């Protein structure tokens, strides 16, 4: 059986996260009272127990922006104690004049493999994160993302369908950087026109050879572990990108709001069951190992 690489998960201390302190703030994944608490590596390891997960990648959790290095230091200390996680996707502000001062600080930590600054914007304020819809077109962001290549860092790209045309141009202009599309493009509008817009945007991104797609977070807008939905998104994404450019991520503990790790992984295993063995290995482990240098 293929060993699993979980290419997108979180651990956190509630005290470090502004969005987990004070009154509950609206979030894209709905009410989250059950996870407004510490989620330590020990609980994550309990969650994945028996699932065959061999390695994992931590993705930043929106600490206060000025604390970006302290977040990486804390996760690195967690790795030193437990051996987990095996790589880190950190935060850096790509909208500043020159992000190299931040990237130099991140480069001191051997586990850092990439950067995520969430660029997703939506007409629905509940789904909105970025201040503007056109950040992918911003020259400062383009220049700073291009600089990631000098550090060997990937860029975890998070956009909605309406932003994918600009995101594809960003990827094209930063050809030396690997872009990891978050949550398979965050399909949130399931009507025929919504699906068509997502599919067209995904085609544009798949046309850029330096973009890979993370198969994760597919319960975000449904608030459930829907095997049919996962199967459809996985099939279309793999059809566009190919298995060698797709990778699995659990998005735990967010998905823990509505499912167990075993059931989530089972849904993804079901979604790839009809593929060749080498394709399954790429999606569940090989692509993540290549992209995040595990």
N, C-alpha and C positions, 0 to 999 in steps of 0.2 A: 504494500500500500504506500502511496506517495506521502512523504513527510510534508507537513504543511508549514509554509512561511506566512505568518500573519503580518501583512504589509501595512496595516493601519490599525493601531489601537492606542489607547490612552491609559495613563495612570495619573492620579492627582491627589493633592491635598486641598481640601476645601478652602483652607485659609489663604491659599495663593491665587484663587480664581475669583475675580470680581463678580462674574456672573453667577457664582454659587454662594455669594455672601449677601445678606440683606434680603429684601423682598424678591420673590421669584420673578425673573425677567422673562418675557416671552422668548421662546427659542424655536428654531426651525423644526425641531423634532417633537414639539408639543410639551405638555406638562412633564416635569422631571423630578418631582419630589423624592422618589426612591433613590436617586443618585446624587442628591445634594449633600454629599458626605465624602469622606476620604475614600478613594478607590486605590488601594495600595497594590504593589506588585504581587503580594501574597494572595490577594483575592483574585487577581487576574490568573495566576498560576492554578488556583483552585478551579476557576471557570474553564480553563483549557485542559484540565486533567483528563486523560484518556482519549483526547481528540487527535493525538498525533502531531501536535504543533511542536516543531523543532527550533524555530527561530521567530523573532518578531521585530517589528519596526514601530517605535514610538513616534507619534505625530503631535506637534505642539497643541496646547490646549488653551491658548489665549490668556496667559498670565498678563499682568500689566505690561505694556510694551517695553518700558524701561527695564523690566526684569528678564528680558529674553536670554541673557547669559546665565542668570541664576537658575532659570528653568533647566537649561542644558546641564549645568553643574549638578543639580539635584538628581536628574535622571541618570547622569554618569555615575554618581555615588550609588544609586540604586543598582545599577549594573555591577559595580564593584562588589556589592554585598551579595547579590543574588545570581549574577550571570545573565540577567534579563534587564531590559531588552537588548537587542544586538546591534541596533542602529537607531539614530535619532534624526527626525526631520524637525528642524528648529524654526523659530520665528526670526525674521529680520524685516525691517521696514524698507521696502523697495521703492518707496515714494520720495525718499530724501535725495539730496543732490548727488551724493556719492555714498553708497552702502558699504564700501570696502572697509571702513573702520569697524562696522558691525561684523562683517564676514571674517575679518582678521581675528576678532575675539572668538567667534565660533570655531574657527579653524584650529584652535588650541585643543579642542576636544576630539579625540580620535573617533568617537562613535557618530559624529555628525556626518550625514550623507546628503542632506538636502535642506531646503528652506520652503516654508509655506507662509505666504501672505494671502489671505482669502480675498479674492476679487469679486465674489459673486454679489450681484445686485438684482433685485426683482421689483416689479411694480407693487407686489404685495409686501407691505412693510414687515410682516411677520417673517418673510423669507429673506429679507434684505440684510446684508452684512456690510458691504462696501459703501462708501459715500456717494459714488458715482457709478454709472453703468459702463463707462468707457475707459476704465483704468488700464485695460489691456493695450489701449492705443496711446497711453501717456508716455512721452519720450523718456522721462526720468525712470519709470518702471522698466521700460524696454532696455535702457542702458544698464540698469542695475542687474536685471535678470541675466543679461548677456555676460556680465562679470562673473556669474556663478561658475562658468566654465573654467575660469582660472583656478578655482578652488576644488574642482571636481564635484561640485554640488549639483543635484537635480533641483527642479522647481516643481513643487506640488501645486498644480493649477486647479482652482475651484471656481467654476463659472456655470451659469445657466445657459440654456439653448440660445437665447437672444444675444448672448455675448460671444458665442463660439466663432463667429466670423472674425471678430477682432482678435480672439485668442489664437486662432490659426495663423493670423498675420504675425502675432507676437512670437509664436513658435518658429515661424519661417525666418524671422529676423534674428533669432537667437539659435542658429542651427547647431551650435556646439553644446547646447544645454539639453539634457533630457527633461521633458515635461511629463509629469505624472498626473493625468486627469483624475480628479477626485470623484468618487461615487458614480463612475460611468456617466458623467455629465449631468447628474442630478435631474433625472426625468421627473418632473412634478406635475405636469399637465397631461393627463392620460386620455384626453379626447383625441379623435383622429387628427385634427389640426395640431394639437400639442405634440403628439407623437411624431408627426411629420416634420415639425420644426426641429425637434430634438434629433431626429434621424439625419436631417440635412446638415445640422451643425456637427454631428459626430462624423459625417463623411468628410467635412472640411478638415477636421482635426486629424482624422485617420490618414488624410493625404499628406500630412507632415510626418516624415519618417522618424523624427525625434520625439513624437508624442506616444506615450503608452497610456492605457486606461486601467484604473483601479476599480475592480468589481467589489464595491463596498457600499455601505450606507443605503441599501436599497429598501429598507423599511422606514427611512426618514419621513416620507410624506404619507405613508400608509399607516404607520404606527402598528405594524404587525410583521411577522415573518411569513410573507406570502410566496409560497414555492412557485406558483404560476408566474407571478410578476418577476421574480428573480430569474426564472428560466427564460422568459421572453427577453429581458434586458441582457442577460449573459449571451444568449444566442445571437442577438443583433450586434452586440458589441464585438464579440469574437468574429462574427462574419465580416465586420468592417476593419478591425485592427489585426486580426489573426491572433492565434493563441500566444505566439511569442511576444506579443505586445499587450498582454492582459495579465493582471495579477490580482490575487484575492486579498481582501482586508476585512477584518471583522467589524471595525468601528465600535469595539467594546470600550467602555460599558454603555454607550448610548443604546445599542441594540438590546442590551440587557433589560431595558425598560419593557420589552414585549416578548423576549424569547431567551432561551438558554444558548450557550455557545455550541453545544452539541447539536441542537436543532437547527441553528443558523448554518453551521458547517454542513449539516446534512442536506439542507436546501441547495447549497452551492454544489455539493457532490452530485446531487440529482441533476442539477442544471448542466453539468459537464459529462454526465455518464455516457452520452452517445459519442463523445469525441475519442480520438485515438489516444493511446497511452502517453505518447510524447506531448500531445497537446494538453492533457490533464496535468502532467508534471510541470509544464511551463506555467500554466495558470495558477496552480496551487503552490508552486515553489520556485521554479527556475527563473521566471521573469523577475521576480522580486530579488532573488539573489544577484542577478546580473545588474539590475538598476540601482540597487542600494549597496552593492559590493559586499555582500555577506559571506 
